[in-house]
Amino acid sequence: MATRQTHDDAGWQADGSMADLPDEQVLAAADVTMPADQDMRLSELLHRQQAGVLGVNGATELAALMKSYERGLLRKTWGLVEAVRRGLRPRLDGR
């Protein structure tokens, strides 16, 4: 059974190119998730921001976590695109 990859795993280019990766790594990218501890901390910081009680240090941490989240979302997107292109996953629109 494959281990779930997290946002910081290597093996993909910043431009999203996954053409040279084996199928297993493409599928892992399509299933990438933010580590639970980071996800919980991101939620906490977002709630504090909404409440207007996020300090400078919290804002810096929030920015770093948002960058990590966005990078992971890009990785997941490119993994899904490549998996569909290879026929490893069905199209999301059901066609």
N, C-alpha and C positions, 0 to 999 in steps of 0.2 A: 504494500500500500504506500502510495506517495505521500510525502510530508507536505503540508500546506506551506507555501512560500509566503513570506511577508514582504512589505514594501522595499526593504533594503537589499533583497537578493540581487546578485549580479546576473549577467547573461543577456542583457538587452541593451540596445543602443538608445540614447536619448531621443533620437528621431523616430523611435517606435519600431525600427527594423527588427523583425524576429525571423526573417526568412531563413537564416542559417541555423536556427535552433532546432533541436529534435522535437518531435511531437509532444513528448512528456513535459518538456520545459514550456512549450507554448500553452499547453493545457493548465500547467501550474500557474502561469502568468494570468490566464483567464480567470483563475479562481483566487487570485491573490487577495489577502485581507490585511487590514491594519492590525497589529498585535493588540490584544484585548486591553492591556494596561495603557497603551497609548490612546486607544479609542475612548476609554473611560476618562482619561485625563483631558482629552480634547473636548468631550462633552461637558466636563466640569468647568473648564475655562470658558467655553461658549456661554454657559449659563451665567457665569460671573460677569462676562462682558455684557450680556443682556440686562443684568441687574445693575450695571453701572459701577461695579465694585472690583473691576480688574485693574490692578496696578501695572506699573511699567514692566516689572519682571514677568508678570503674568501675560502681558501683551507680547513680550518677546517670545515666551514659550509658546503661546498660541500661534504666533506667526510661523514658528518652526514646525509645529505639529500640522498646521494647515498646509505647509509646503510638502511635508511628508505624505499627507493625505492625498493631495493633488497628484503627486508623483505616482503614488500607488494606483490612483484612479486611471491615470494615463497608461500605466503598465497593464492594468486589467483590460482597458479598452483595446490596446494594441494586441493583447493576447487573444481576446475574443475575435477581433478582426481576422487575425491570422488563423485561428482555429476554424472559423467559418470558411475562410478561403481554402483551407486544406480539406474540408469536409469532415473535420473532427467534431464539430458542433453544428447543430442546425441554425439556420438564420433566425434571428430574434423576431422577425415579422411573420414567421411561420411559412414562408414560401419555400 
